[in-house]
């Protein structure tokens, strides 16, 4: 037996992954255990969880890999600070203590985290090699073109190459400071959202705006070549030398300073979001076309934080030259932990790889699970009122009826997801036909901005009937956006043309209003009976009762909180929100039958999570 532990840490989204004899055994982000969103600390609890799944202790590990090369990254930092000296001194002074205390001493830090038990060697893989390995090795393809796009690793910000069998090669790159991920983050910062956290908000805001700033961005900020390579005009940015993303020249170009966090979102922010989203999609499409031209491959795999831009992913699939694409569901830095472990197994140890029809990610259900006995013990100790269903059939029958009655359900089942999306293990679900559901979920349960759209999950066998996707199209990780089919759309009404921005939310756009974004798009997750049998059964029962094979599926958390991990996290979320029902295993817990929580206690609970 060969056991390999992969680790990502000390930037954002720390995580651990365990691969045993080439099989992905466990993977989890540290934030789910510490309840600190995007936790960047050493993933102590995630490692302990991964080892516990396999019943291993640190001394039984054969290899431990880290997802990037700290010395090379440190070299990039020093060169950057020197290039911008003396203006970068303040940033340099703030960054150095962490480097000198931890990042330059990773073997010592990992030794400490593994309680001095591991005596083997440490492997440091290149950041984009880790992303590429996380995308190609678990994919269902024997061979594929590879594209990785993110903020920055050591020096690379974008890489392209090829994977065949059990090997991958990256042979093209764009280097720091020219970065598509950092360009998007600059607009995330400028529109008042938190960098490395609020990028998905910017993507969700884009359909409310018009790309009126696109020409400014293309003329001044980015020089985009036909092959998808690009250069940024760094005079508009401040991330190399300062503590902000954008410079005064950037602010002058777009007519003012950055929006204050939590202030009103205006049409200007919506137009900025639409503009940078359009530019990003242009770059992604050109990169994809170029790598297809070079490789002649019919398959493409993607990873890196930019690969979480599901609107761009959807355009690559619909408009690009590839027949199939597969995207690592933990495409950001967390997935680097899995990538480095798989890189060691296949690339360095030369172990064979056997692609499978449904990939080797196991639906990304790689986190902790709790048995019915454990859930019942918890509920009894908490004094919760609950009922237990005798079978999965009864459970799905009762829960589907509750959904059809417009109840909002917390759905807690099986192993927790690895990656930022809730895929039916730690989800909040509801009826997409309800006109009120989007505002109810956003404002009373998630406590988040009203403009945020919700994603649909749909029976895979029905996906082509509701969305502009091929029959049986596989999108299990909610990483592709597709238009809602025209036959389900509604007339918008005579006043729609006068509506601006968020006013557009007042117009019903389809017979599935809760999951149809203002541009008729939807971030689609397909549900199949192999990877998620219980959720497939629930959706099938809902379909039988209502004629609708679609549900809302959003993450089980409140605003800025990590997705719930344990029964305690889930029960607390039920009590602190206006969610109607919690379903854990076969237990049904009705909100109105639980102890009431004072408003001040709710406010205190929500205040502990840092806004993104």
FENDAWO-V295615 format. One record per residue. RES is the residue in three letters. D_FIRST is the distance of its C-alpha to the first C-alpha in Angstrom with 1 decimal. Layout:
res={RES/RES}
d_first={D_FIRST/D_FIRST}
This chain:
res={UNK/UNK/UNK/UNK/UNK/UNK/UNK/UNK/UNK/UNK/UNK/UNK/UNK/UNK/UNK/UNK/UNK/UNK/UNK/UNK/UNK/UNK/UNK/UNK/UNK/UNK/UNK/UNK/UNK/UNK/UNK/UNK/UNK/UNK/UNK/UNK/UNK/UNK/UNK/UNK/UNK/UNK/UNK/UNK/UNK/UNK/UNK/UNK/UNK/UNK/UNK/UNK/UNK/UNK/UNK/UNK/UNK/UNK/UNK/UNK/UNK/UNK/UNK/UNK/UNK/UNK/UNK/UNK/UNK/UNK/UNK/UNK/UNK/UNK/UNK/UNK/UNK/UNK/UNK/UNK/UNK/UNK/UNK/UNK/UNK/UNK/UNK/UNK/UNK/UNK/UNK/UNK/UNK/UNK/UNK/UNK/UNK/UNK/UNK/UNK/UNK/UNK/UNK/UNK/UNK/UNK/UNK/UNK/UNK/UNK/UNK/UNK/UNK/UNK/UNK/UNK/UNK/UNK/UNK/UNK/UNK/UNK/UNK/UNK/UNK/UNK/UNK/UNK/UNK/UNK/UNK/UNK/UNK/UNK/UNK/UNK/UNK/UNK/UNK/UNK/UNK/UNK/UNK/UNK/UNK/UNK/UNK/UNK/UNK/UNK/UNK/UNK/UNK/UNK/UNK/UNK/UNK/UNK/UNK/UNK/UNK/UNK/UNK/UNK/UNK/UNK/UNK/UNK/UNK/UNK/UNK/UNK/UNK/UNK/UNK/UNK/UNK/UNK/UNK/UNK/UNK/UNK/UNK/UNK/UNK/UNK/UNK/UNK/UNK/UNK/UNK/UNK/UNK/UNK/UNK/UNK/UNK/UNK/UNK/UNK/UNK/UNK/UNK/UNK/UNK/UNK/UNK/UNK/UNK/UNK/UNK/UNK/UNK/UNK/UNK/UNK/UNK/UNK/UNK/UNK/UNK/UNK/UNK/UNK/UNK/UNK/UNK/UNK/UNK/UNK/UNK/UNK/UNK/UNK/UNK/UNK/UNK/UNK/UNK/UNK/UNK/UNK/UNK/UNK/UNK/UNK/UNK/UNK/UNK/UNK/UNK/UNK/UNK/UNK/UNK/UNK/UNK/UNK/UNK/UNK/UNK/UNK/UNK/UNK/UNK/UNK/UNK/UNK/UNK/UNK/UNK/UNK/UNK/UNK/UNK/UNK/UNK/UNK/UNK/UNK/UNK/UNK/UNK/UNK/UNK/UNK/UNK/UNK/UNK/UNK/UNK/UNK/UNK/UNK/UNK/UNK/UNK/UNK/UNK/UNK/UNK/UNK/UNK/UNK/UNK/UNK/UNK/UNK/UNK/UNK/UNK/UNK/UNK/UNK/UNK/UNK/UNK/UNK/UNK/UNK/UNK/UNK/UNK/UNK/UNK/UNK/UNK/UNK/UNK/UNK/UNK/UNK/UNK/UNK/UNK/UNK/UNK/UNK/UNK/UNK/UNK/UNK/UNK/UNK/UNK/UNK/UNK/UNK/UNK/UNK/UNK/UNK/UNK/UNK/UNK/UNK/UNK/UNK/UNK/UNK/UNK/UNK/UNK/UNK/UNK/UNK/UNK/UNK/UNK/UNK/UNK/UNK/UNK/UNK/UNK/UNK/UNK/UNK/UNK/UNK/UNK/UNK/UNK/UNK/UNK/UNK/UNK/UNK/UNK/UNK/UNK/UNK/UNK/UNK/UNK/UNK/UNK/UNK/UNK/UNK/UNK/UNK/UNK/UNK/UNK/UNK/UNK/UNK/UNK/UNK/UNK/UNK/UNK/UNK/UNK/UNK/UNK/UNK/UNK/UNK/UNK/UNK/UNK/UNK/UNK/UNK/UNK/UNK/UNK/UNK/UNK/UNK/UNK/UNK/UNK/UNK/UNK/UNK/UNK/UNK/UNK/UNK/UNK/UNK/UNK/UNK/UNK/UNK/UNK/UNK/UNK/UNK/UNK/UNK/UNK/UNK/UNK/UNK/UNK/UNK/UNK/UNK/UNK/UNK/UNK/UNK/UNK/UNK/UNK/UNK/UNK/UNK/UNK/UNK/UNK/UNK/UNK/UNK/UNK/UNK/UNK/UNK/UNK/UNK/UNK/UNK/UNK/UNK/UNK/UNK/UNK/UNK/UNK/UNK/UNK/UNK/UNK/UNK/UNK/UNK/UNK/UNK/UNK/UNK/UNK/UNK/UNK/UNK/UNK/UNK/UNK/UNK/UNK/UNK/UNK/UNK/UNK/UNK/UNK/UNK/UNK/UNK/UNK/UNK/UNK/UNK/UNK/UNK/UNK/UNK/UNK/UNK/UNK/UNK/UNK/UNK/UNK/UNK/UNK/UNK/UNK/UNK/UNK/UNK/UNK/UNK/UNK/UNK/UNK/UNK/UNK/UNK/UNK/UNK/UNK/UNK/UNK/UNK/UNK/UNK/UNK/UNK/UNK/UNK/UNK/UNK/UNK/UNK/UNK/UNK/UNK/UNK/UNK/UNK/UNK/UNK/UNK/UNK/UNK/UNK/UNK/UNK/UNK/UNK/UNK/UNK/UNK/UNK/UNK/UNK/UNK/UNK/UNK/UNK/UNK/UNK/UNK/UNK/UNK/UNK/UNK/UNK/UNK/UNK/UNK/UNK/UNK/UNK/UNK/UNK/UNK/UNK}
d_first={0.0/3.8/6.5/10.0/13.2/16.4/19.8/23.4/26.3/29.8/31.7/31.5/29.1/26.3/23.0/19.3/16.5/12.7/10.5/7.0/6.0/9.7/11.0/13.4/12.9/15.9/18.6/21.9/25.0/26.3/29.7/28.9/28.3/31.0/33.5/34.5/34.7/32.8/31.6/30.7/29.7/26.3/24.1/23.6/23.7/21.6/18.8/19.3/19.3/16.0/14.2/16.1/15.1/11.4/12.8/11.4/13.8/14.3/13.4/9.7/9.7/8.8/11.7/14.7/17.0/20.7/22.5/25.5/27.0/29.3/31.4/32.3/33.2/35.3/37.1/38.0/39.3/41.4/42.8/43.7/45.4/47.3/48.4/49.9/51.2/53.0/52.6/48.9/49.4/49.1/45.8/44.6/45.7/43.9/40.6/40.4/39.8/36.5/35.4/36.6/35.1/31.7/30.9/31.5/29.3/26.1/23.8/26.0/26.0/22.3/22.1/24.6/22.9/19.7/22.0/21.4/18.0/16.0/16.7/15.0/16.9/18.3/18.6/21.8/22.2/25.7/26.8/27.7/24.6/22.7/25.2/25.0/21.2/21.5/24.2/23.2/19.4/19.6/23.0/24.1/25.5/24.6/26.9/28.8/31.0/29.7/31.9/31.1/34.0/34.2/36.2/34.8/31.7/32.3/35.3/34.4/35.6/35.2/33.0/32.9/30.9/29.0/25.5/24.8/21.6/18.8/21.3/24.0/27.1/29.5/32.8/35.4/36.0/38.6/38.7/39.7/42.3/42.7/40.5/40.8/38.7/41.0/44.1/43.1/42.4/45.8/47.5/45.3/46.8/50.2/50.5/49.6/46.0/43.2/41.2/37.5/38.2/41.4/40.8/40.2/43.6/45.3/43.8/45.1/48.5/49.0/50.4/53.3/54.5/55.9/54.6/57.8/56.1/54.0/56.6/56.8/53.0/53.0/56.1/55.3/51.6/49.6/50.3/48.2/48.0/47.9/44.3/43.1/43.0/45.1/46.7/47.8/51.1/49.9/53.3/52.7/49.5/48.9/45.1/45.0/47.4/48.1/46.9/47.7/46.7/50.2/53.3/57.0/57.4/54.9/56.9/60.2/58.9/57.9/60.9/59.8/57.3/53.9/54.2/53.9/50.9/51.9/55.3/56.5/54.7/57.5/58.0/57.4/53.8/53.3/54.8/52.7/49.6/50.7/51.5/48.2/46.2/48.2/47.7/43.9/43.8/45.9/43.4/40.4/42.2/43.3/39.8/38.4/41.3/40.9/37.2/38.0/40.9/38.8/35.8/37.4/34.3/34.9/32.0/31.6/28.9/30.0/28.7/30.3/32.7/35.5/33.4/34.1/37.6/37.6/41.2/40.5/37.4/39.7/42.3/39.8/38.9/42.5/44.3/41.7/41.0/37.4/36.9/33.8/32.2/29.0/28.8/25.9/27.0/26.1/28.0/29.1/27.4/25.1/23.4/22.8/20.0/18.1/19.4/18.2/14.5/14.9/17.0/14.4/11.8/14.7/17.5/16.3/13.1/15.0/12.5/14.7/16.2/17.8/20.5/21.6/25.1/24.6/22.3/18.8/20.2/20.6/24.2/23.0/22.8/19.9/21.7/22.8/24.4/26.8/27.7/31.3/31.6/30.6/33.0/35.8/35.3/35.7/38.7/40.4/40.0/41.4/44.3/43.6/45.5/43.4/43.3/40.4/40.2/39.5/37.4/35.9/39.0/41.3/39.4/39.6/43.2/44.4/42.5/43.8/47.3/47.0/45.9/48.9/51.1/50.0/47.9/45.2/41.9/38.9/35.9/32.9/30.2/26.5/24.0/25.7/25.8/24.1/26.9/30.7/31.7/32.0/31.0/32.0/29.8/31.9/35.1/38.8/40.4/44.0/46.5/47.0/50.4/51.8/54.1/53.6/49.8/49.0/51.4/50.5/46.8/47.4/50.1/49.6/45.9/44.1/47.1/46.7/49.0/50.8/50.1/46.3/45.5/43.1/40.6/40.7/38.0/39.1/38.0/36.4/38.8/41.8/40.9/43.3/46.2/46.1/44.7/45.3/42.0/41.1/40.8/37.3/36.3/32.9/33.1/30.6/30.2/33.9/34.0/36.9/40.6/42.9/46.6/47.8/49.7/53.4/54.3/52.8/54.7/57.9/61.1/61.0/64.6/67.5/66.7/63.2/64.5/65.9/62.6/60.7/57.2/56.0/59.2/57.5/55.4/58.5/58.6/56.7/55.0/53.5/53.2/49.8/51.2/48.5/45.9/48.3/48.6/52.0/51.3/50.2/46.5/43.6/39.9/38.5/35.3/34.8/33.4/31.8/30.9/27.3/26.0/28.5/30.1/32.0/33.5/34.4/36.2/38.1/39.2/40.3/42.3/44.0/44.8/46.3/48.5/49.6/49.1/46.9/43.2/42.7/41.9/41.9/38.4/38.3/36.0/36.3/37.8/41.2/42.2/40.0/37.8/34.0/33.0/32.8/29.5/30.5/33.2/35.3/35.2/36.2/39.0/40.4/40.5/42.5/44.9/45.5/46.3/48.4/45.5/46.8/43.9/40.3/38.0/34.8/32.9/35.9/38.1/41.1/42.6/46.0/47.1/50.7/49.8/48.0/49.7/51.5/50.5/53.2/53.5/53.2/49.9/48.6/49.9/48.2/44.8/45.2/46.4/43.1/41.4/42.3/43.9/42.3}
